């Protein structure tokens, strides 16, 4: 089948306006801000319904054409949306923008994959709700994609598992079959009918004894395409205050953080070095450098929210208790930081990054290295990162560190940000590779293995690699879903 025939068939599925082979458009999908090699796709299609998605996947199986699902807008940073093989078709889910249902009683929202955090949060606020977010996500970040990829959330107290707050899914598997997971799959597959039965897609496990949504989580689109997801929400705070504890060394904040996580106080809580904190709040390179000079070396941020009932009292007693815990460890709980406006900090916690993405402001480019570990081991990883930066002649003062407790403090998302100018690209690429390998040797767990991390994780785990390939063969027997990622 020649290319013109393929294009005609795709047009029959989604319409002529939503299929393109324009080089300028395809070049936007051929590369991202990562170091993954560029590869131009053959086509880009934009389905609008689950039936169109299903038809595209079935077409891909008939023609043996690789598909790459994309739901977030640019910029992309991890290489998972760059085609891994030639002739791939980008399945851009940006047209699927319905907020299907907001269920205030059960605190559940059901959204399609094209819905971004910037679009969802204002609608939830009308119902007195919000959804947990990563730290200041970019405006075009898909809620569904973010949750499927298990991006670190700023509040761990509501994370009963690393899958939270994701619940039920509508899935088109790689073989073209359609499925509803979790509680939603136990009843008639019609959301209106389920609503009449007072079913609200709350429970993510199942159907039956298999948690199907785990097969899709952090799979980089290599198993299936999700066409809607139910998400657990929080009550929108009536009062939200931010406090800080500072230390000269990271070790000075660890016991304090552990105790706060243990007693489930606060809402947002994370640790940063001054380089990352300045990048989060600064407007441009000069502004970031100025802020960095005023900040202490390490900062623990704690957000306390008061909701519908007695919000002032809730904030007051937590502030008092947390202050006593801070003093127990030789720290002071402060209401502010030098040269920093609290409303700016709260703005970063509560909203998307509406202007240029904050990690690009300092030098125009950024490369992250992140993995899971335990909080007590993070000083060792920080030391390794700084040593590697010195060895590569990268300014260690520019290395951003972000430590985010997850799953109620059971694990810690450890993230290093490497901002760089274009002329520093090769240096940062080498630093990224060498530090990634060192971290793996020291026990880092790349739970979301993008790019070279996939080889690091799967090359030494033959048993799990074989199991994943068997699962892949069940749900995507022709291997059309984003080949070249993970161990596929």
C-alpha positions as CSV (number, residue, x, y, z in Angstrom):
1,X,0.0,0.0,0.0
2,X,1.5,3.4,-1.0
3,X,1.4,6.5,1.1
4,X,-1.5,8.1,-0.8
5,X,-3.7,5.1,0.0
6,X,-2.8,5.2,3.7
7,X,-3.6,8.9,3.8
8,X,-7.0,8.3,2.1
9,X,-7.9,5.6,4.6
10,X,-7.0,7.8,7.6
11,X,-9.1,10.6,6.0
12,X,-12.0,8.3,5.9
13,X,-11.7,7.7,9.6
14,X,-11.2,11.2,11.0
15,X,-11.9,13.6,8.1
16,X,-9.6,15.5,5.7
17,X,-9.0,18.4,8.1
18,X,-7.5,16.1,10.7
19,X,-4.9,14.2,8.7
20,X,-1.7,15.9,7.6
21,X,1.7,15.0,6.1
22,X,2.8,18.6,6.0
23,X,6.5,18.7,6.7
24,X,6.4,21.7,9.0
25,X,3.7,20.1,11.2
26,X,5.5,16.8,11.3
27,X,8.8,18.4,12.2
28,X,7.0,19.6,15.4
29,X,6.6,16.0,16.4
30,X,10.0,14.8,15.1
31,X,12.0,16.1,18.1
32,X,11.5,17.5,21.6
33,X,13.7,19.0,24.3
34,X,15.3,15.7,25.2
35,X,18.4,14.1,23.8
36,X,16.4,11.4,22.0
37,X,17.4,11.3,18.3
38,X,14.9,13.1,16.0
39,X,12.7,11.1,13.6
40,X,9.9,12.5,11.5
41,X,6.6,10.7,11.5
42,X,4.7,9.8,8.3
43,X,1.4,11.4,9.3
44,X,-0.4,13.1,12.1
45,X,-4.1,12.3,12.8
46,X,-6.5,14.0,15.3
47,X,-9.4,11.7,16.3
48,X,-12.3,13.2,18.2
49,X,-14.1,10.2,19.6
50,X,-13.3,6.8,21.0
51,X,-14.7,5.2,17.9
52,X,-12.3,7.1,15.7
53,X,-9.4,6.2,18.0
54,X,-10.5,2.5,17.8
55,X,-10.7,2.7,14.0
56,X,-7.2,4.2,13.8
57,X,-5.8,1.5,16.0
58,X,-7.5,-1.2,13.9
59,X,-6.2,0.4,10.7
60,X,-2.7,0.4,12.2
61,X,-3.0,-3.4,12.8
62,X,-4.2,-4.0,9.3
63,X,-1.4,-2.0,7.8
64,X,1.3,-2.7,10.4
65,X,1.8,1.0,11.0
66,X,3.3,2.2,14.3
67,X,1.3,4.7,16.3
68,X,2.6,7.3,18.8
69,X,-0.1,8.7,21.1
70,X,0.3,12.4,22.1
71,X,-2.1,14.4,24.3
72,X,-0.1,17.2,25.8
73,X,0.9,20.3,23.9
74,X,4.5,21.4,23.3
75,X,7.1,21.7,24.7
76,X,7.9,18.0,25.4
77,X,10.9,16.9,27.4
78,X,11.3,13.1,27.7
79,X,11.5,11.6,24.2
80,X,8.4,9.4,24.7
81,X,6.5,11.2,21.9
82,X,9.3,11.1,19.4
83,X,8.7,8.2,17.0
84,X,11.0,5.2,17.7
85,X,10.6,3.8,14.2
86,X,10.2,5.1,10.7
87,X,6.7,5.6,9.1
88,X,5.0,6.2,12.5
89,X,1.7,8.0,12.7
90,X,1.2,10.5,15.5
91,X,-2.2,10.1,17.1
92,X,-2.8,13.6,18.6
93,X,-5.6,13.5,21.1
94,X,-5.8,17.3,21.5
95,X,-9.4,17.4,20.0
96,X,-10.7,15.2,22.8
97,X,-11.4,18.0,25.3
98,X,-14.6,17.1,27.0
99,X,-15.0,17.3,30.8
100,X,-17.6,14.5,30.8
101,X,-18.7,14.8,34.4
102,X,-18.0,16.6,37.6
103,X,-19.4,14.6,40.6
104,X,-19.2,16.9,43.6
105,X,-20.7,14.3,46.0
106,X,-18.1,11.6,45.2
107,X,-15.3,14.1,44.4
108,X,-14.8,12.6,40.9
109,X,-14.2,14.2,37.6
110,X,-14.2,12.3,34.3
111,X,-12.1,13.9,31.5
112,X,-10.9,13.2,28.0
113,X,-7.1,13.1,27.3
114,X,-7.0,16.6,25.6
115,X,-8.1,18.4,28.7
116,X,-5.3,20.3,30.3
117,X,-4.8,21.4,33.9
118,X,-5.3,25.0,32.9
119,X,-8.7,24.1,31.5
120,X,-9.8,21.7,34.2
121,X,-9.0,23.6,37.4
122,X,-11.3,26.6,36.7
123,X,-14.2,24.3,36.0
124,X,-13.6,22.2,39.1
125,X,-13.4,25.4,41.2
126,X,-17.0,26.2,40.2
127,X,-18.0,23.0,42.1
128,X,-15.6,23.7,45.0
129,X,-13.1,21.1,43.9
130,X,-9.5,20.9,42.6
131,X,-7.3,18.1,41.4
132,X,-3.7,17.5,42.7
133,X,-1.1,18.7,40.2
134,X,2.6,18.4,39.6
135,X,4.6,21.5,40.5
136,X,3.6,24.4,38.2
137,X,2.9,22.3,35.1
138,X,3.1,23.9,31.7
139,X,-0.2,25.2,30.3
140,X,-0.7,22.5,27.7
141,X,-0.1,19.6,30.0
142,X,-2.7,16.9,29.7
143,X,-4.3,15.8,33.0
144,X,-4.7,12.2,31.8
145,X,-1.1,12.0,30.4
146,X,0.3,13.4,33.6
147,X,-1.5,11.0,35.8
148,X,-0.8,8.0,33.5
149,X,2.9,8.8,33.6
150,X,2.8,9.1,37.4
151,X,4.3,12.6,37.5
152,X,5.2,13.7,41.1
153,X,2.4,15.5,42.8
154,X,3.1,18.2,45.4
155,X,0.9,16.7,48.1
156,X,1.6,13.1,49.2
157,X,-0.9,12.9,52.1
158,X,-3.8,11.9,49.7
159,X,-1.7,9.4,47.8
160,X,-2.9,6.0,48.9
161,X,-0.8,4.5,46.1
162,X,1.5,5.9,43.4
163,X,-1.4,5.7,41.0
164,X,-3.4,8.3,42.9
165,X,-5.5,10.2,42.1
166,X,-6.1,8.2,38.8
167,X,-9.1,5.8,39.0
168,X,-11.0,4.3,36.1
169,X,-10.1,4.4,32.4
170,X,-11.6,3.9,29.0
171,X,-8.9,2.1,27.0
172,X,-8.4,1.2,23.4
173,X,-5.7,-1.6,23.5
174,X,-3.1,-2.1,20.9
175,X,-5.1,-4.8,19.2
176,X,-8.0,-2.4,18.7
177,X,-10.3,-3.8,21.4
178,X,-12.1,-1.4,23.8
179,X,-12.3,-1.8,27.6
180,X,-13.4,0.1,30.7
181,X,-11.2,-0.6,33.7
182,X,-11.9,-0.5,37.4
183,X,-15.3,-0.1,38.9
184,X,-16.6,1.3,35.6
185,X,-15.9,-2.0,33.9
186,X,-18.2,-3.9,36.3
187,X,-21.4,-2.3,35.0
188,X,-23.1,-1.4,31.7
189,X,-20.6,0.6,29.6
190,X,-22.6,3.8,29.5
191,X,-21.7,6.6,31.8
192,X,-25.2,8.1,31.8
193,X,-26.7,4.7,32.8
194,X,-24.0,4.3,35.5
195,X,-24.9,7.7,36.9
196,X,-28.5,6.6,37.2
197,X,-27.3,3.6,39.2
198,X,-25.3,6.0,41.4
199,X,-22.0,4.6,40.1
200,X,-19.3,7.2,39.7
201,X,-16.1,5.4,38.5
202,X,-14.5,5.8,42.0
203,X,-12.6,2.5,42.4
204,X,-9.7,2.0,40.1
205,X,-9.0,-1.6,40.7
206,X,-10.4,-4.3,38.5
207,X,-12.6,-5.4,36.9
208,X,-12.3,-8.7,38.6
209,X,-9.0,-9.4,40.3
210,X,-6.8,-7.7,37.7
211,X,-5.8,-4.0,38.0
212,X,-5.7,-3.3,34.3
213,X,-4.8,0.4,34.8
214,X,-1.4,-0.6,36.1
215,X,-0.5,-2.1,32.7
216,X,-1.0,1.3,31.1
217,X,0.6,3.4,33.8
218,X,4.1,4.8,32.8
219,X,3.9,2.7,29.6
220,X,4.6,5.8,27.4
221,X,1.7,4.8,25.1
222,X,3.3,1.4,24.4
223,X,0.2,-0.6,25.5
224,X,-2.9,1.4,24.7
225,X,-4.6,4.7,24.1
226,X,-6.8,6.1,27.0
227,X,-9.9,8.0,25.8
228,X,-11.2,9.1,29.2
229,X,-10.1,8.8,32.8
230,X,-11.9,9.4,36.2
231,X,-9.8,11.3,38.7
232,X,-10.3,11.8,42.4
233,X,-10.5,15.4,43.5
234,X,-9.9,17.4,46.7
235,X,-12.1,20.0,48.3
236,X,-11.0,23.5,47.2
237,X,-9.4,25.2,50.2
238,X,-11.1,28.2,51.7
239,X,-7.7,29.2,53.2
240,X,-4.2,28.3,52.0
241,X,-1.0,29.4,53.7
242,X,2.6,28.6,52.9
243,X,5.4,28.2,55.4
244,X,9.2,27.5,55.1
245,X,12.0,25.9,57.0
246,X,15.6,26.5,55.9
247,X,18.9,24.8,56.5
248,X,22.5,25.1,55.3
249,X,22.6,21.3,54.6
250,X,20.0,19.0,53.2
251,X,20.5,16.6,56.1
252,X,19.2,19.3,58.5
253,X,15.7,19.0,57.0
254,X,15.2,15.2,56.7
255,X,14.0,14.2,60.1
256,X,11.6,17.2,60.2
257,X,10.2,16.1,56.8
258,X,9.8,12.5,57.9
259,X,7.9,13.5,61.0
260,X,5.5,15.8,59.1
261,X,4.8,13.0,56.6
262,X,4.3,10.4,59.4
263,X,1.6,12.4,61.1
264,X,0.0,13.5,57.8
265,X,0.2,17.2,58.5
266,X,0.1,19.9,55.8
267,X,-0.9,19.5,52.2
268,X,1.9,20.4,49.9
269,X,5.4,19.5,51.1
270,X,8.7,19.3,49.3
271,X,12.4,20.2,49.6
272,X,14.4,22.3,47.1
273,X,17.8,23.8,46.9
274,X,18.1,27.5,46.2
275,X,18.9,27.1,42.5
276,X,15.6,25.2,41.8
277,X,13.6,27.5,44.0
278,X,14.9,30.6,42.2
279,X,14.1,29.0,38.9
280,X,10.6,28.3,40.0
281,X,9.9,31.9,40.9
282,X,12.2,34.0,38.7
283,X,11.2,35.7,35.6
284,X,14.4,35.5,33.5
285,X,18.1,34.7,34.0
286,X,19.1,37.9,35.8
287,X,16.0,37.7,38.1
288,X,16.8,34.1,38.9
289,X,20.4,34.9,39.7
290,X,19.3,37.7,42.0
291,X,16.8,35.6,43.8
292,X,19.3,32.8,44.3
293,X,21.7,35.1,46.1
294,X,19.1,35.9,48.7
295,X,17.9,32.4,49.5
296,X,19.3,29.9,52.0
297,X,21.0,26.8,50.5
298,X,18.0,24.4,51.3
299,X,14.4,25.0,51.8
300,X,11.5,22.9,52.9
301,X,8.1,24.2,51.8
302,X,4.9,23.3,53.6
303,X,1.4,24.3,52.5
304,X,-1.5,24.2,54.9
305,X,-5.0,24.3,53.6
306,X,-8.2,24.9,55.5
307,X,-11.3,23.7,53.8
308,X,-15.1,23.9,54.3
309,X,-15.3,23.4,58.0
310,X,-13.3,25.7,60.4
311,X,-10.6,26.6,57.9
312,X,-8.9,29.2,60.2
313,X,-8.7,26.8,63.1
314,X,-7.4,24.0,60.9
315,X,-4.5,26.1,59.7
316,X,-3.8,27.6,63.1
317,X,-3.4,24.3,65.0
318,X,-1.3,22.7,62.3
319,X,0.9,25.8,62.1
320,X,1.4,25.6,65.9
321,X,2.2,21.9,66.0
322,X,4.5,22.0,63.0
323,X,6.3,25.0,64.5
324,X,7.0,22.9,67.6
325,X,8.2,20.0,65.5
326,X,10.5,22.3,63.6
327,X,12.1,23.6,66.9
328,X,12.5,20.0,68.0
329,X,15.0,19.6,65.1
330,X,16.6,23.0,65.5
331,X,14.6,24.7,62.7
332,X,12.4,27.7,62.6
333,X,9.0,27.6,60.8
334,X,8.9,30.9,58.9
335,X,6.0,32.6,57.1
336,X,8.3,34.0,54.3
337,X,11.7,34.0,52.7
338,X,14.0,36.9,51.9
339,X,12.9,38.7,48.8
340,X,10.1,36.3,48.1
341,X,6.4,37.1,48.0
342,X,4.2,34.4,49.5
343,X,1.5,35.0,46.9
344,X,4.0,34.2,44.2
345,X,4.8,30.9,45.9
346,X,1.1,30.0,46.4
347,X,0.5,30.9,42.7
348,X,3.1,28.3,41.7
349,X,1.4,25.7,43.9
350,X,-2.2,26.4,42.9
351,X,-1.9,27.2,39.1
352,X,-0.3,26.2,35.9
353,X,2.7,28.1,34.6
354,X,0.8,30.4,32.3
355,X,3.8,32.1,30.6
356,X,7.1,30.5,29.4
357,X,7.6,27.1,31.2
358,X,9.6,27.9,34.3
359,X,12.4,25.4,33.7
360,X,13.3,27.1,30.5
361,X,13.6,30.7,31.8
362,X,17.1,30.5,33.1
363,X,19.1,29.4,30.1
364,X,16.5,28.5,27.4
365,X,16.9,24.7,27.7
366,X,16.7,22.2,30.5
367,X,17.3,18.5,31.1
368,X,15.9,16.6,34.1
369,X,17.1,13.4,35.7
370,X,14.6,11.9,38.1
371,X,14.0,8.6,39.9
372,X,12.5,7.1,43.0
373,X,14.5,6.5,46.2
374,X,14.0,7.1,49.9
375,X,14.4,10.5,51.4
376,X,17.3,9.5,53.7
377,X,19.4,8.5,50.7
378,X,19.0,11.7,48.8
379,X,22.1,13.5,50.3
380,X,24.2,10.8,48.7
381,X,22.6,11.3,45.3
382,X,23.1,15.1,45.6
383,X,26.8,14.6,46.3
384,X,27.1,12.3,43.3
385,X,25.3,14.9,41.1
386,X,27.6,17.7,42.2
387,X,30.7,15.6,41.7
388,X,29.7,14.7,38.2
389,X,28.9,18.3,37.4
390,X,32.3,19.4,38.6
391,X,34.0,16.6,36.5
392,X,32.1,17.8,33.4
393,X,32.9,21.4,34.1
394,X,29.2,22.2,34.5
395,X,28.5,25.0,37.1
396,X,27.3,23.0,40.1
397,X,25.6,26.1,41.5
398,X,23.2,25.8,38.5
399,X,22.1,22.3,39.4
400,X,18.5,22.4,40.6
401,X,17.3,19.8,43.2
402,X,13.7,19.0,43.9
403,X,12.8,16.3,46.4
404,X,9.1,15.4,46.5
405,X,7.8,12.8,49.1
406,X,5.3,10.5,47.4
407,X,2.8,7.9,48.6
408,X,2.5,9.5,52.1
409,X,6.3,9.7,52.4
410,X,7.0,6.0,51.6
411,X,9.2,7.0,48.7
412,X,10.8,10.2,47.4
413,X,10.8,11.6,43.9
414,X,14.4,12.8,43.5
415,X,14.8,15.2,40.6
416,X,17.9,17.1,39.3
417,X,17.4,19.9,36.7
418,X,20.2,20.9,34.4
419,X,19.5,24.2,32.7
420,X,21.8,25.0,29.8
421,X,22.5,27.3,26.8
422,X,22.6,25.9,23.3
423,X,26.5,25.9,23.3
424,X,26.4,23.7,26.5
425,X,24.3,21.0,24.8
426,X,27.1,18.4,24.4
427,X,28.4,19.0,28.0
428,X,24.9,18.5,29.5
429,X,24.2,15.5,27.3
430,X,27.4,13.8,28.6
431,X,26.6,14.9,32.2
432,X,23.1,13.5,31.8
433,X,24.4,10.1,30.7
434,X,27.2,9.8,33.2
435,X,25.1,10.9,36.2
436,X,22.2,8.6,35.1
437,X,24.5,5.6,35.1
438,X,26.1,6.5,38.4
439,X,22.7,6.9,40.0
440,X,21.6,3.5,38.8
441,X,24.7,1.9,40.2
442,X,23.9,3.6,43.6
443,X,20.4,2.2,43.7
444,X,18.2,4.8,41.9
445,X,15.0,3.3,40.6
446,X,13.9,4.8,37.3
447,X,10.2,4.0,37.6
448,X,9.4,6.0,34.5
449,X,12.3,4.8,32.2
450,X,12.6,7.3,29.4
451,X,15.4,7.1,26.8
452,X,18.6,5.6,28.1
453,X,17.0,4.9,31.5
454,X,15.0,2.0,29.8
455,X,18.3,0.2,28.9
456,X,19.6,0.8,32.4
457,X,16.6,-0.7,34.0
458,X,15.7,-3.6,31.7
459,X,19.2,-4.8,30.8
460,X,19.7,-6.2,34.3
461,X,16.2,-7.5,34.8
462,X,15.7,-10.4,32.4
463,X,12.7,-11.9,34.2
464,X,10.6,-8.8,34.4
465,X,11.6,-7.8,30.9
466,X,10.3,-11.1,29.6
467,X,7.0,-10.7,31.6
468,X,6.4,-7.2,30.2
469,X,7.0,-8.5,26.6
470,X,4.4,-11.2,27.2
471,X,1.9,-8.7,28.5
472,X,2.6,-6.5,25.5
473,X,2.0,-9.4,23.2
474,X,-1.4,-10.0,24.8
475,X,-2.7,-6.5,24.4
476,X,-0.7,-5.3,21.4
477,X,0.2,-8.5,19.4
478,X,1.4,-6.7,16.3
479,X,3.5,-4.2,18.3
480,X,1.9,-1.1,16.7
481,X,1.8,1.0,19.9
482,X,4.8,3.3,20.2
483,X,7.5,0.7,19.4
484,X,11.1,1.5,20.5
485,X,10.1,2.6,24.0
486,X,10.6,0.8,27.2
487,X,11.9,-2.8,26.5
488,X,9.8,-3.1,23.3
